[in-house]
Amino acid sequence: MPLSRHTVAPLILRALWEDLGRGDVTSRALVPKSARIRARIITKAPGIVAGTRVARWVFEAVDRRIRCTVVRRDGQAVRLGEMIIRLEGSAQGILAAERTALNLLGHLSGVATLTSQFVRQARPSHAKIMDTRKTLPGLRLLEKYAVRAGGGDNHRMGLDDAILIKTNHLLALKCGMRNAECGIVMKQAITQAKRVRPKRFVEIEVTNLEELKAALQARPTAILLDNWSLPEIRKAVRLRNSALRTPHSALLLEVSGGVTLANVRAIARTGVDRISIGRLTHSAPALDMSLEVA
């Protein structure tokens, strides 16, 4: 789903309602309604910017007459103290929108910054750094946008986006089968998924090399290795390559679980195609920013 004012408007309005309530009583008590100011949003740490349009939409939602000029575009690297946005307009309006705009801008820039760090660490391998569905409720569209701004790629946007057969799906299937071997269940699950949704991306999670062999025979789009050790990941890549005897893109291998900045380079060098990391969205530290009145 593309990032647009229309898709983000409900989130912005909820965030403003949460912060403003019945109005900014401090500004209304002290600042004349006619007062106009100039202000700027600056960084207090280096990083990658994301969410400038969202911040602009926040100010405009409070007062459409506020002039908001984006100085640093999303995806750009910034240094300490650099100006990101220039503002001019109603003092009451700018001060009312300040915290909501900074909260969103700082969080999204933090996601982009952390993503860019993982992307740099994974180079020069071909492995893509990807997000997950481990997002803050209501912020998925924005957080996945920020991942892209940081140079990463998006995994499923939601459960309706692709088929990912996890261990719990297989356990649920085996409940209805007597003495069914895991390999048989896996192959049947992949075959059924491809038949029911022939044009969908089909991925399956495996927990060991025997399950990997069974999954390879059914030819899904991708196979997920969750919480595998480096030696086991290397074995999985060799097994995939020898089984297919075609370019790796014919069947993707994805790694997830326990991926950090310290080990992502070693994982990428094994030859896997995708590395999915939940902390890109659920644990990224916000990029510190502030609004200064000129």
Secondary structure, 3 states (H helix, E strand, C coil): CCCCHHHHHHHHHHHHHHHHCCCCHHHHHHCCCCCEEEEEEEECCCEECCCHHHHHHHHHHHCCCCEEEECCCCCCEECCCCEEEEEEEEHHHHHHHHHHHHHHHHHHHHHHHHHHHHHHHHCCCCCEEECCCCCCCCCHHHHHHHHHHCCCECCCCCCCCCEEECHHHHHHHHCCCCCCCHHHHHHHHHHHHHHHCCCCCEEEEECCHHHHHHHHHHCCCEEEEECCCHHHHHHHHHHHHHHHCCCHHHCEEEEECCCCCCCHHHHHCCCCCEEECCHHHHCCCCCCEEEEEC
